[in-house]
Amino acid sequence: MKRKLIFIAVLTILAHSGIALAQELVQFDKNAYIMSMESRKILKIAMVDCVAMALKNNTEIQIKSIVPKIADANVLTADGKFDPVISLDYLMEDNTDNSDSPLYGPNPTKVRTNIINLGYDQTLISGTRLALDFDTTRTRSNYNPTIQSINPVYDSFATFTVVQPLMRGFGITVTQADFLIAKNNKLKSVQDFRDEVIRTLTDVKKAYYDFQYSLEQYKTAVVSLKRVEDLHDINKEKYAKGLASNVDLLQSEAETARFEQAVAGAEGVMKLAEDKLKFITNLVNDEKLWNADIELIGEIDYKEEKVDIIDSLDKSFSHRPDYEAAKIILKNKNISVIYNRNGLFPVVDLVGSYGFNGLAGSFDKDMGILGSGMYQDWTIGVSVTMPLGNDDAKGKYRKSQLDKQQALISFKRLEQKIILEVRNAVRDIDIRYRVLQASIKNRDAEVRNYEAQSARFRAGLVSTHDIIDFQEKLARAEVNYASSVIDYNKAQIELAKAEGMMLEYDNIKIE
């Protein structure tokens, strides 16, 4: 893996994937896929192209990118608890009834009442509940004026009420518990999304290297076939001149057929690896490119990376998304403990209200009396509610404590897992690098040995059986070298994943 991979991907998937997934599903266009098979296409790509296609097209990333949006909606829902509420009611009542005393009123009695209620309610983050109410009532009746001196009568009052919890429901953490947990879940969803991107990039890069390795195996098989074909041609010339036996000719002919089988087998493995790369980059969903032959830009290569386990551990504990997500889970568990512990307390509320009254025969006079503050009402007191037993609250508190204890154990376990993963990744890089250096020496030695033995074969000093054996040793050395390079590059990918630094190393930014 090249740590200096120059690639900046600004993931606007969060803004676009929801729209894309909301569109109608496009039906499979069989004809388009069939037409693309009529002409052979070659798609030349590098690692950076595969990463870009995966970030843009991978469905798992698209699915995960929607989760932060859902979490953001949950934050809005939880915050709605503190939104002010305005209410407006208008009622008209008409009552006709028989009078029980004709001396004090007509029979039947008729009363018409118009009521307007205007209210404002809000809960503050401190748990304080505020209410402002304005009520006005207009009443007209057919009572004798001597009995009801004001007809119609307007009766209005305005009241401001404050309820402050002193025990249950007291405290910013308690009143904002749902909101704080929702905000934390939003942060966690972002970390989960980053973790999904890292996992996808890891799979994409490994699929790229698997395909590259299968290409090297195929190339080696083709070269080995060419060598044995050349050997067979030499044997035919020698046989024609009487310098080689029929056994040598038959042996080289049999080896040619065997290597042809090896080439066919290597081609099959290569195509399977190619399809895997197409699948993970979603190229298989492109009717124009799904059947194209992939050619990788650049030769198989590696870059030595110096690693330090302490540095890698520092990076992992400051960048790994799963570690950050676990810390957020602990915060939420702690909030739940505080909230449920508060539920054990009795309800003790300090209640106070203050208001003004008005009474007159017209609305404007009624409002004038109300505004003058001549007639005042106020109340103050304490409301106490004590549940008997309170088993529900006790059970919830105990459960929240156990959930937090479980989360702490899981968090500690995750720390141990991270330490082991980083250590293993660092150790694996060292081992893979030493294996790679040994494979280079072995390959170079086999190349020189084969060249020397080929010269001896042409001079008649080496048998057909021996030269075929030297060819197979060279082929194995070439494949082992390719395998060692791929394994070393994969080890670097695993370290970047263990550190949680893959996005930073590839200069990928998530918006």
C-alpha angles and dihedrals in degrees: 000000000000108000091198093059104156104224131127114188117180103201105219088165089113089064100039110028094071089057092046093049091047093058120094115276112258112232121238108272102214094178093054091053092048093049092052089060092060093075128042114238128191120208114198112200140159132207091272091056092052090050091049093049092048093050091049102039110021108119095208089059091047091052094047092047090066094057095075088053090054090048090050089054089051089054090055090049093051092045090053088077088078097045113118116246124214119196131189125186130180120186132178119195127186119188127184118181143155114265116238091207119036088190092070101038149359123282117261101029119216124199126177118190129189116195128189120186122186119182141178121194131177139165116214125213088253089064092252113144117210126193130180115187131184119185129177127180129192116197127185124179141165092241119138108271088231088062097040107029095188116055119194097024125200116204118182136168137178121204134184114200130190125190115186118186111221100185121002109042093019120130136051094252091052097047093042097041096114092044094048092047091049091051091049091049089054090054089047091051089056090052090047089052091051089049091052091050091051092049091049093049089049091053092045094051092046091049089050092052092044089055091046090052092049088051090053090049090051092047091049091050091051092049091047090051090051091051094051091045089054088048090052091050090052091049091051090053091047091046091052089053093045092247096115132048128238088250092062091049093049092046095053090044091053091047090052090056091046092052090048087058090048091053091051091049092048090050090054092051090047093052092050090052089047091053091049090054090048091050097050092046089044092237087134087071091060108089091201097052106026092097097036121122110245119225117189118225112232133018128275107283144151140205122215113240124198110218133191120196095212092051091047092050091051090052094048094052092050102038111027109113094209090054092050090047090051091053090052090051089054091052091053092048090052091050090051091052092052092046095048093044088056088054089067091067123090119250107262113171129178106218127194137163138178129189151155131233134208134190128179146128094256134040096241093051090046090053090046092055091044092051094047090065090224094138115045135182128192138168134185131177150117127269117204127189118181119185116214111234097351091206093156092059092043091052093049092048093049091048092050090052092052091046090054091047090050091049091051091053091048090048092053090047090052091052090054091047091051092050092051094044092051093045092049092046093050092046092047091054090054093048094044091050092053091047089050093052090049091050090052091053091046093049093048091048092049091049091054092043093050092048090051094046091047089057090049090048091055087051090053094247096115127054126233090248092054096046090050088052090052090049091053092049090052091048091050091048091051092048091046090053091052090047091050092051092049093046091050092050091047090051089057089051091052091051092050088050092047090050092046087230102116095106091049094047091051094043092239116159124196119212 
